[in-house]
């Protein structure tokens, strides 16, 4: 599904691409004219600021075995260049057939794989359309190449990712809440010791899978606060349930005694 290679230009480029000095070629007419113009300016600005060259082309039914002209002839590829290919006829429309060494050093392969899986998958394309997927991917690439330290992951938190982190936060809170209610036994003389013993489990669920993906993708405090509140709410739930259960037992006992 994913096509990633390092400094191996793929030869499946339309013949008219060789005559185009533009930074992008919309052979599949995915973008509107104003969007193409805006994208070209965005790529020019990135090149001026950072020296990185981002090239993108769209084409239906790209065949990697075609013996047409190469990317290197068309765009003069070097270590600072990355080529984004968009094939609307493919199950995953976004491919990255060429990544220069310097680009790959700044944005590792995990970034490119996530970029393809987030913006190029068939579900995103069906919901948002080809143009939105292409512009979203290009925005993420230019943003991360413009950062001094690059990006380990694709910026932005999509709803599906946030719901997954929220579920992990709730799970971590439930684990912490339940283990803190375990009665002391054996070498454990205090309930809070159980919390420490199980901290690798609930800590991983909350910190690594609940907060980590959020913090690494966005600076917005709302999802962080939401996950923290979900963790705390889930942590106190076992104690509340225990109190409710204990409070209902005397009432049941009194009802049974009245019947007798």
N, C-alpha and C positions, 0 to 999 in steps of 0.2 A: 504494500500500500504506500509506503514511504519511499522516496527516492533521494538518498543523500550520498554524495560522493565528494571526495576531496581533490580539487584541482584536476578533474577529469571532465573536460568539456564534452557535452553531448551534442551530436551532430544534427539532431532533428530540429533545424531552424528553417523557417520559410526562406526561399531564395531572395525575396524582396527585403528581408531583414538586413542583408549585407549592405544595402544602399542607404539604410536609415541611420543617421547619427544620433537619433533620439535615445534617451535613457530607458524608454519603455516602448513596447510594440504591442498594440491591442489587436491582434489578428482575429480574435474571436468576438470582437465588439462587445466586450463585457462592460466597459466603462462608458459613461457619457462623455462628450467632448470636454465639458467643464471639469469633470473628475480627472480626465487624462491630463489636462493642463495643470491642475492643482497638484497631481501626483508628480509630474515632471519637475515642477518648481520645488516640491518637497525634496526630491532626490538631488536636485542641483544645490539646494541650500545645505543638505547633509554633506555633499562632496566638498563644498567650500569650507565648511566648518571642521570636518574631521579627516578628509582625504579618503574616506571609504566610498566605493563605487557600488551602488545597488542598481541592478538591471532586472527588468521584469518584462516578460512577454506572455501573451495569452494566445492559445491556438487549440483548435479541436483535433482530437485523435493524433496526439504526438506519438511518433514511433521512434524509439531510441535506436532502432537498427537502420534508420534511414541514413544514407550516405551523402546528405546534403552538406552545405557549408557549415563550418564550426562556429561556436561562440567566440573563440579566440580571434577569428578573422572578422567577425561582426563587431565585437566590442573591445577587442584588445584586452583580454582578461589578465589580471595579475593577482598578487597576493592580497590586495586590498579590495577585491571584487567578490560579490556574491550575486548569483543569478536566481531569480524566482520564476518558476514556470507555472502557468495556470492552464489547466486543461479541463474545461467544463464538462467534457464527456467522461471523465474519469471518476470513479467512486470517491476518491479524495482528490479534489481539484488542484491542490497546491503541491508542487514539488520543488526541491532545491537541488538541481543537478550540478551546481558548481559552487564551492565555498573556498575562497582563498585562505591561505595559511593564517594571515593576520586577522581576518574576520573570524576564523574558527578559534583562534586563541582568545578572542574577546567574547564571543558567543559560542559556547560549547554545543556539542551535538544534541544534548538534552533539550536545549532551547529550541532548536530547529524541529525536533520531533514533536515537541509540545505545540509549536506554531502550526505545524501541519494538522495535528490531531484536533486542535481547537477551531481553526478557521477553515480548514479544508474538508472536514467530514461532511457527509451527506445530510445530516440532520441540521447542522448550522446553515448550510447552503439552502436547504428547503425553507427554513424559517426566515432567513435574512436576505437571501439572494446572493448571486455570484459577486456582484459589485461590492456589496457590504463586506463579504468575506475577504475579497482581495484588498480593499482599502484598510480593513482592520488589521490584516497581516502586515501590510506595508507600513502602517502606522507603528505597530509594535517593533518592527525591524529598525526603522529609522530612529525611534525613541531610544532603543537600547544601544544602537551603535553611537548615538550622540552622548551617551553617558560615559563618564570617565572610567568607571569600573565595569561597564557592560551590564548584562542581566544574566542571572543564573536561570531564571524562569521567565515566561512571558508575562508582562505586566497586565493587571486587570484581573478581577475575580468574577467569573461567570456564575450565574445562579446555581448551576449544578455543583460546581466546586464548593460554593459556600454552604449549600445544604449538606454536603458530605462532611465539611469541617464542623458544622453545627451538630450533626449526629455523633461525631467523635467526641465533641465536648460534652454532650449529654451522657454518652456512655462512660466517659471518664468520671463525671460527677456521680453517676449511679454507683460505680465501683467504689469510689472513695466513701460515699455515704453508707453503703452496705458493710464494708469492712470496718468502718468506725463504730458499727453497732455490735460487732462480735464481742462476746463476753471474754474477759481475760482468762487465760488457761495456760498451764505449763510454764514456760519461761517468760511468757507475756503477762505482765502484771498490770498494765494499763491499756485502755482501749486505743489510745492514740498511737501505741506501738504498732498495732495492726495497720494503721494508716501509713506508717513509715515502711513497714515490710512490703506493702503492696504498692508503694509509690512508683516503682518502675512501670507498673501496668497503667494506673490511672494517670500518672504523669505523662507517659508516652501518648496516651489517647488525647489528653487535653493540650499539652504543650506542642508535641511533635506533629500531631495530625489535626488538632483543633485550632491552634494559633499559628503554627509555623507557616502553612500555606497562605494564610491570610496576610501575615506581616510581610512575607516575601513578595507579594503581588500587589499590595495596595497600601497607601498611607492613611486611608480612611479609618477613623476610629470607631465608626458605627458597627461594622462586623466584628471587630475585636471586642467591643463592649457587649455585643449580643452573645457571642460565644462564652465570654466570661460569666454573664448573667445566667446563661443556660447551664453552665457547669455548676455554679453555686446553687441554682434552683434544683438541679438533679441531685446534688450532694445532700441537701436537707430533706429531700423527699422521703428516704427510708426512715428517718427519725420521726417525721410527721405521721407516716403510715403506722409506725409502731405505737405512737401515742394514741392515734385513733383506734387502733385495734385493742389496746389496753383499756381505753375508756369505754369501749362497747362491751367488754366482758362483764363488769359489775351489773350492767343493765340486763344482760342476758341471764345472769345468775338470779337477780331479783324476780324476773318474770317466771323462771322455772320454780322458784320457791313459792310464789303466789299460786301457781297451778297445783302444787302439792298440798 
